[in-house]
Amino acid sequence: MNTTSDYQPPLAHYFSELEARYGDAFSFDRLNDEELLELERLGRDAIERDPRVSAVEKANLKPLLTLIEMQRRKRGLVASGGTTH
C-alpha cells in the first residue's frame, strides 16, 4: 500500500544505498564518478519531473544539485548537458 505520503523518490532509496555503503565516512569526495552522476540524475529527476515530490521538497533538494555541480567541476566531469563548467 503506497500512498502519496508514503512515497519516497528513487533519490531517497539511492541515498540509503550510499549511506549503507559508506556509513559515517559518507562524503561527496568519497563517491566515485558514476555514483556522483547517478545522484545528480536522480536529484534532477526528483526536482524537475517527479510530480509526487512536493514543492517544499523540491526547494530543499536544490542545494544538493549545487553541491554535486561543485564536485563535478572539481573533478572536471562533463555536465548533464554535455559541457564542462
N, CA, C and O atoms as a MOPAC input file, in Angstrom:
PM7 MOZYME 1SCF
protein

 N      0.84500 1    -1.17100 1     0.00000 1
 C      0.00000 1     0.00000 1     0.00000 1
 C      0.89400 1     1.23800 1     0.00000 1
 O      1.44300 1     1.60400 1     1.03900 1
 N      1.04000 1     1.86900 1    -1.12900 1
 C      1.93200 1     3.00700 1    -1.27300 1
 C      1.11700 1     4.25400 1    -1.54800 1
 O      0.74300 1     4.51000 1    -2.69200 1
 N      0.83700 1     5.03100 1    -0.51500 1
 C      0.10900 1     6.27800 1    -0.68600 1
 C      1.11100 1     7.38000 1    -0.98200 1
 O      2.31900 1     7.19300 1    -0.83900 1
 N      0.60100 1     8.52200 1    -1.39100 1
 C      1.47700 1     9.65000 1    -1.70500 1
 C      2.32300 1    10.03200 1    -0.50100 1
 O      3.49600 1    10.37100 1    -0.65900 1
 N      1.74900 1     9.98500 1     0.71000 1
 C      2.51600 1    10.36500 1     1.90500 1
 C      3.62100 1     9.34700 1     2.21300 1
 O      4.59200 1     9.68300 1     2.89100 1
 N      3.48600 1     8.11700 1     1.72800 1
 C      4.49800 1     7.08700 1     1.94100 1
 C      5.54800 1     7.07000 1     0.83200 1
 O      6.55500 1     6.37000 1     0.94100 1
 N      5.32200 1     7.82100 1    -0.21100 1
 C      6.19300 1     7.78200 1    -1.39000 1
 C      7.57000 1     8.33400 1    -1.07800 1
 O      7.71000 1     9.38600 1    -0.45300 1
 N      8.57100 1     7.61500 1    -1.51900 1
 C      9.95100 1     8.10300 1    -1.47600 1
 C     10.49800 1     8.01200 1    -2.89200 1
 O     10.44700 1     6.94800 1    -3.50900 1
 N     11.02000 1     9.11800 1    -3.41100 1
 C     11.57200 1     9.08800 1    -4.76800 1
 C     12.80500 1     8.18900 1    -4.83500 1
 O     13.43200 1     7.91400 1    -3.81200 1
 N     13.15000 1     7.73400 1    -6.03000 1
 C     14.34400 1     6.90600 1    -6.18600 1
 C     15.59400 1     7.53700 1    -5.56400 1
 O     16.49000 1     6.82000 1    -5.11800 1
 N     15.65800 1     8.84600 1    -5.53100 1
 C     16.78200 1     9.53800 1    -4.90700 1
 C     16.93300 1     9.12900 1    -3.44200 1
 O     18.05000 1     8.90500 1    -2.97600 1
 N     15.83300 1     9.03000 1    -2.72300 1
 C     15.88500 1     8.65000 1    -1.31000 1
 C     16.42800 1     7.23600 1    -1.14900 1
 O     17.22300 1     6.96900 1    -0.24800 1
 N     16.00100 1     6.34200 1    -2.01500 1
 C     16.49900 1     4.96800 1    -1.95600 1
 C     17.99400 1     4.91100 1    -2.27400 1
 O     18.73700 1     4.15200 1    -1.65200 1
 N     18.43200 1     5.71800 1    -3.24500 1
 C     19.84600 1     5.72800 1    -3.61400 1
 C     20.69400 1     6.27600 1    -2.46900 1
 O     21.77600 1     5.75800 1    -2.19200 1
 N     20.20100 1     7.33200 1    -1.79800 1
 C     20.91900 1     7.85600 1    -0.64200 1
 C     21.04500 1     6.78600 1     0.43600 1
 O     22.08500 1     6.67900 1     1.08600 1
 N     19.99500 1     5.99800 1     0.62700 1
 C     20.05100 1     4.91300 1     1.61600 1
 C     21.13300 1     3.90200 1     1.24300 1
 O     21.86800 1     3.42300 1     2.10600 1
 N     21.22500 1     3.58400 1    -0.04300 1
 C     22.26700 1     2.66300 1    -0.51000 1
 C     23.66100 1     3.22800 1    -0.24400 1
 O     24.55200 1     2.52000 1     0.22600 1
 N     23.83500 1     4.51400 1    -0.55400 1
 C     25.14100 1     5.14900 1    -0.34700 1
 C     25.49600 1     5.20200 1     1.13600 1
 O     26.64300 1     4.96800 1     1.51500 1
 N     24.51600 1     5.50800 1     1.96200 1
 C     24.76600 1     5.54700 1     3.40400 1
 C     25.12700 1     4.15700 1     3.93300 1
 O     25.98600 1     4.02200 1     4.80500 1
 N     24.47300 1     3.13600 1     3.40500 1
 C     24.79700 1     1.76600 1     3.81800 1
 C     26.20800 1     1.39200 1     3.36900 1
 O     26.93800 1     0.71000 1     4.08900 1
 N     26.58500 1     1.84400 1     2.17200 1
 C     27.89900 1     1.52600 1     1.61100 1
 C     29.01900 1     2.26000 1     2.33600 1
 O     30.05600 1     1.66800 1     2.63500 1
 N     28.81900 1     3.55000 1     2.62200 1
 C     29.89500 1     4.37800 1     3.16800 1
 C     29.77600 1     4.64200 1     4.66800 1
 O     30.75900 1     5.01900 1     5.30700 1
 N     28.59500 1     4.45000 1     5.23300 1
 C     28.39900 1     4.68400 1     6.66200 1
 C     28.77400 1     6.09200 1     7.07400 1
 O     28.44400 1     7.06000 1     6.38900 1
 N     29.46100 1     6.20200 1     8.18900 1
 C     29.86600 1     7.51300 1     8.71200 1
 C     30.91500 1     8.19200 1     7.84200 1
 O     31.17300 1     9.38500 1     8.00300 1
 N     31.51700 1     7.45300 1     6.93100 1
 C     32.55300 1     8.01100 1     6.05700 1
 C     31.95200 1     8.61400 1     4.78000 1
 O     32.68900 1     8.99200 1     3.86900 1
 N     30.61100 1     8.70600 1     4.71200 1
 C     29.97400 1     9.25100 1     3.51100 1
 C     30.37900 1    10.70600 1     3.29900 1
 O     30.32000 1    11.52400 1     4.21800 1
 N     30.78900 1    11.01100 1     2.07800 1
 C     31.04000 1    12.38300 1     1.65100 1
 C     31.03600 1    12.38800 1     0.12500 1
 O     31.21500 1    11.34900 1    -0.51000 1
 N     30.83400 1    13.54800 1    -0.44400 1
 C     30.84300 1    13.65300 1    -1.90100 1
 C     32.21800 1    13.31400 1    -2.46600 1
 O     32.32400 1    12.79400 1    -3.57700 1
 N     33.26700 1    13.60500 1    -1.70700 1
 C     34.62300 1    13.28500 1    -2.15000 1
 C     34.85100 1    11.78400 1    -2.27900 1
 O     35.64300 1    11.35300 1    -3.11700 1
 N     34.18400 1    10.99500 1    -1.47700 1
 C     34.37000 1     9.54200 1    -1.49900 1
 C     33.59900 1     8.86300 1    -2.62700 1
 O     33.95200 1     7.75600 1    -3.03200 1
 N     32.56000 1     9.50400 1    -3.13700 1
 C     31.77100 1     8.89800 1    -4.20600 1
 C     32.61200 1     8.77500 1    -5.46800 1
 O     33.40100 1     9.66500 1    -5.78700 1
 N     32.43900 1     7.66700 1    -6.18700 1
 C     33.11600 1     7.58500 1    -7.47900 1
 C     32.30700 1     8.39600 1    -8.49100 1
 O     31.19100 1     8.82100 1    -8.19400 1
 N     32.85600 1     8.61000 1    -9.66900 1
 C     32.20600 1     9.45700 1   -10.67300 1
 C     30.81900 1     8.95200 1   -11.03000 1
 O     29.88900 1     9.74700 1   -11.16900 1
 N     30.66500 1     7.64400 1   -11.17900 1
 C     29.37100 1     7.07300 1   -11.55700 1
 C     28.32900 1     7.32000 1   -10.47000 1
 O     27.18000 1     7.64900 1   -10.76600 1
 N     28.73600 1     7.16200 1    -9.21200 1
 C     27.80400 1     7.40100 1    -8.10400 1
 C     27.39300 1     8.87700 1    -8.06500 1
 O     26.22200 1     9.19600 1    -7.85500 1
 N     28.34200 1     9.75000 1    -8.26400 1
 C     28.05100 1    11.17900 1    -8.24500 1
 C     27.08400 1    11.55600 1    -9.36000 1
 O     26.12600 1    12.29500 1    -9.13000 1
 N     27.33100 1    11.05400 1   -10.56200 1
 C     26.46700 1    11.37800 1   -11.69200 1
 C     25.07700 1    10.76100 1   -11.53400 1
 O     24.08800 1    11.35700 1   -11.96100 1
 N     24.99200 1     9.58100 1   -10.93000 1
 C     23.68400 1     8.96400 1   -10.66700 1
 C     22.92200 1     9.78300 1    -9.63100 1
 O     21.71100 1     9.96300 1    -9.75500 1
 N     23.60400 1    10.26900 1    -8.63500 1
 C     22.99100 1    11.12100 1    -7.63100 1
 C     22.45000 1    12.39300 1    -8.28300 1
 O     21.36000 1    12.85400 1    -7.94400 1
 N     23.20300 1    12.95000 1    -9.20500 1
 C     22.74400 1    14.14200 1    -9.91800 1
 C     21.52200 1    13.82800 1   -10.76800 1
 O     20.55300 1    14.58800 1   -10.76900 1
 N     21.56100 1    12.72000 1   -11.48600 1
 C     20.43200 1    12.34500 1   -12.34500 1
 C     19.16200 1    12.15800 1   -11.51900 1
 O     18.09900 1    12.66100 1   -11.88500 1
 N     19.27200 1    11.44500 1   -10.42200 1
 C     18.10600 1    11.20000 1    -9.58000 1
 C     17.61900 1    12.48700 1    -8.91400 1
 O     16.41500 1    12.68100 1    -8.74600 1
 N     18.54300 1    13.35900 1    -8.53800 1
 C     18.16800 1    14.64200 1    -7.95600 1
 C     17.41800 1    15.51500 1    -8.95100 1
 O     16.39500 1    16.11300 1    -8.61600 1
 N     17.92700 1    15.58500 1   -10.17000 1
 C     17.24400 1    16.36600 1   -11.21100 1
 C     15.86800 1    15.78900 1   -11.50600 1
 O     14.90200 1    16.53000 1   -11.69100 1
 N     15.78500 1    14.47800 1   -11.54800 1
 C     14.50100 1    13.83900 1   -11.81400 1
 C     13.49700 1    14.17700 1   -10.71200 1
 O     12.34100 1    14.48900 1   -11.00100 1
 N     13.92900 1    14.11700 1    -9.46000 1
 C     13.04300 1    14.43600 1    -8.34000 1
 C     12.56800 1    15.88400 1    -8.40800 1
 O     11.40000 1    16.17100 1    -8.14800 1
 N     13.46600 1    16.78800 1    -8.75600 1
 C     13.13500 1    18.20900 1    -8.78400 1
 C     12.34100 1    18.59200 1   -10.02900 1
 O     11.36600 1    19.33700 1    -9.93400 1
 N     12.74000 1    18.10000 1   -11.17100 1
 C     12.17900 1    18.58000 1   -12.43500 1
 C     11.01700 1    17.74900 1   -12.97400 1
 O     10.17100 1    18.27500 1   -13.69800 1
 N     10.96200 1    16.45400 1   -12.63300 1
 C      9.97900 1    15.61200 1   -13.30500 1
 C      9.03600 1    14.82200 1   -12.40900 1
 O      8.00400 1    14.34700 1   -12.88300 1
 N      9.35600 1    14.67000 1   -11.14300 1
 C      8.55400 1    13.80300 1   -10.28200 1
 C      7.41200 1    14.59300 1    -9.64900 1
 O      7.64700 1    15.41100 1    -8.75900 1
 N      6.17800 1    14.36000 1   -10.09900 1
 C      5.04500 1    15.12000 1    -9.56100 1
 C      4.69700 1    14.73500 1    -8.12100 1
 O      3.95000 1    15.45700 1    -7.46100 1
 N      5.21300 1    13.63100 1    -7.63100 1
 C      4.91100 1    13.20300 1    -6.25800 1
 C      5.85100 1    13.82000 1    -5.23900 1
 O      5.65800 1    13.63800 1    -4.03700 1
 N      6.87000 1    14.54900 1    -5.69500 1
 C      7.76700 1    15.27000 1    -4.79300 1
 C      7.17200 1    16.66100 1    -4.60500 1
 O      6.92800 1    17.37900 1    -5.57400 1
 N      6.94400 1    17.03300 1    -3.34900 1
 C      6.28200 1    18.30800 1    -3.07000 1
 C      7.17700 1    19.49200 1    -3.44300 1
 O      8.39000 1    19.35400 1    -3.60300 1
 N      6.54700 1    20.65100 1    -3.57300 1
 C      7.27900 1    21.87300 1    -3.90100 1
 C      8.31200 1    22.19600 1    -2.81900 1
 O      9.40400 1    22.67300 1    -3.12700 1
 N      7.97300 1    21.94100 1    -1.57100 1
 C      8.90700 1    22.18800 1    -0.46500 1
 C     10.10300 1    21.24600 1    -0.58100 1
 O     11.24700 1    21.67200 1    -0.42300 1
 N      9.84500 1    19.96800 1    -0.85600 1
 C     10.93500 1    19.00400 1    -1.02100 1
 C     11.82100 1    19.38600 1    -2.20100 1
 O     13.04500 1    19.28900 1    -2.12100 1
 N     11.20000 1    19.81900 1    -3.29600 1
 C     11.97100 1    20.23300 1    -4.47200 1
 C     12.89100 1    21.40100 1    -4.11900 1
 O     14.06100 1    21.41100 1    -4.50200 1
 N     12.36700 1    22.37600 1    -3.39600 1
 C     13.17900 1    23.52600 1    -2.98100 1
 C     14.31500 1    23.08400 1    -2.06100 1
 O     15.42900 1    23.59900 1    -2.15600 1
 N     14.03800 1    22.13700 1    -1.17600 1
 C     15.06200 1    21.64700 1    -0.25200 1
 C     16.14200 1    20.83500 1    -0.95900 1
 O     17.26000 1    20.72500 1    -0.45500 1
 N     15.82400 1    20.26600 1    -2.11800 1
 C     16.79400 1    19.46000 1    -2.85900 1
 C     17.71400 1    20.29800 1    -3.75400 1
 O     18.76400 1    19.80800 1    -4.17000 1
 N     17.35600 1    21.51900 1    -4.05400 1
 C     18.17400 1    22.33700 1    -4.95200 1
 C     19.61800 1    22.52300 1    -4.47500 1
 O     20.52700 1    22.49800 1    -5.30500 1
 N     19.86600 1    22.70900 1    -3.17900 1
 C     21.26600 1    22.80600 1    -2.74000 1
 C     22.06100 1    21.52700 1    -3.02300 1
 O     23.27700 1    21.58100 1    -3.20700 1
 N     21.38600 1    20.39400 1    -3.05600 1
 C     22.06600 1    19.13900 1    -3.39600 1
 C     22.67300 1    19.24000 1    -4.78500 1
 O     23.82000 1    18.84400 1    -4.99000 1
 N     21.91900 1    19.76200 1    -5.73600 1
 C     22.43700 1    19.89900 1    -7.09700 1
 C     23.59800 1    20.87900 1    -7.15100 1
 O     24.52800 1    20.69700 1    -7.93700 1
 N     23.55400 1    21.90400 1    -6.33200 1
 C     24.66800 1    22.86000 1    -6.26600 1
 C     25.93000 1    22.16500 1    -5.76300 1
 O     27.01100 1    22.35800 1    -6.32100 1
 N     25.79700 1    21.35600 1    -4.70900 1
 C     26.95000 1    20.62700 1    -4.17800 1
 C     27.49600 1    19.62900 1    -5.19500 1
 O     28.71000 1    19.47700 1    -5.33500 1
 N     26.60400 1    18.95800 1    -5.89300 1
 C     27.03400 1    17.99600 1    -6.91000 1
 C     27.75300 1    18.72000 1    -8.04000 1
 O     28.77400 1    18.24200 1    -8.53500 1
 N     27.22800 1    19.86600 1    -8.44900 1
 C     27.87700 1    20.63100 1    -9.51800 1
 C     29.27400 1    21.07300 1    -9.10000 1
 O     30.20700 1    21.02700 1    -9.90100 1
 N     29.41700 1    21.49600 1    -7.86200 1
 C     30.73400 1    21.89800 1    -7.36800 1
 C     31.70100 1    20.71000 1    -7.40000 1
 O     32.85900 1    20.86100 1    -7.78900 1
 N     31.23200 1    19.54600 1    -6.99700 1
 C     32.06700 1    18.35000 1    -7.00900 1
 C     32.41500 1    17.94000 1    -8.44700 1
 O     33.53600 1    17.51900 1    -8.73100 1
 N     31.42900 1    18.07400 1    -9.34700 1
 C     31.65600 1    17.72700 1   -10.75400 1
 C     32.71900 1    18.64200 1   -11.35700 1
 O     33.60700 1    18.17600 1   -12.07100 1
 N     32.63300 1    19.92500 1   -11.07700 1
 C     33.63800 1    20.88200 1   -11.57800 1
 C     35.01800 1    20.55300 1   -11.03700 1
 O     36.00500 1    20.57900 1   -11.77300 1
 N     35.08300 1    20.24400 1    -9.75300 1
 C     36.34300 1    19.89700 1    -9.10400 1
 C     37.00800 1    18.71300 1    -9.80300 1
 O     38.23200 1    18.65300 1    -9.92000 1
 N     36.18800 1    17.78100 1   -10.26200 1
 C     36.69100 1    16.57500 1   -10.93400 1
 C     36.84000 1    16.73900 1   -12.43500 1
 O     37.43600 1    15.88500 1   -13.09100 1
 N     36.30300 1    17.83400 1   -12.99700 1
 C     36.36400 1    18.03600 1   -14.43000 1
 C     35.40100 1    17.15000 1   -15.19500 1
 O     35.64500 1    16.82400 1   -16.35700 1
 N     34.31200 1    16.75800 1   -14.55700 1
 C     33.32200 1    15.88200 1   -15.21000 1
 C     32.42000 1    16.69400 1   -16.13000 1
 O     32.13800 1    17.86300 1   -15.86900 1
 N     31.98000 1    16.07200 1   -17.19000 1
 C     31.07700 1    16.70400 1   -18.13600 1
 C     29.70100 1    16.84100 1   -17.49500 1
 O     29.21400 1    15.91800 1   -16.84200 1
 N     29.08600 1    17.99200 1   -17.68700 1
 C     27.75300 1    18.24700 1   -17.13900 1
 C     26.70000 1    17.43800 1   -17.88100 1
 O     26.96200 1    16.89000 1   -18.95200 1
 N     25.51900 1    17.37100 1   -17.30500 1
 C     24.41100 1    16.62800 1   -17.89900 1
 C     24.13700 1    17.07500 1   -19.33200 1
 O     23.79500 1    16.25600 1   -20.18400 1
 N     24.28500 1    18.35600 1   -19.59700 1
 C     24.01500 1    18.87500 1   -20.92800 1
 C     25.14000 1    18.63100 1   -21.91900 1
 O     25.02700 1    19.01300 1   -23.08300 1
 N     26.23600 1    17.99500 1   -21.47500 1
 C     27.31400 1    17.65000 1   -22.38200 1
 C     28.45600 1    18.64000 1   -22.42700 1
 O     29.33000 1    18.53800 1   -23.28900 1
 N     28.46500 1    19.60700 1   -21.50500 1
 C     29.54800 1    20.57000 1   -21.48600 1
 C     30.19400 1    20.56200 1   -20.11200 1
 O     29.58300 1    20.12400 1   -19.13700 1
 N     31.41800 1    21.04200 1   -20.02900 1
 C     32.04000 1    21.20100 1   -18.71800 1
 C     31.79700 1    22.62000 1   -18.27300 1
 O     31.63200 1    23.51600 1   -19.10100 1
 N     31.77400 1    22.83200 1   -16.98400 1
 C     31.52700 1    24.17300 1   -16.42500 1
 C     32.78000 1    24.69500 1   -15.80800 1
 O     32.79100 1    25.80700 1   -15.28000 1

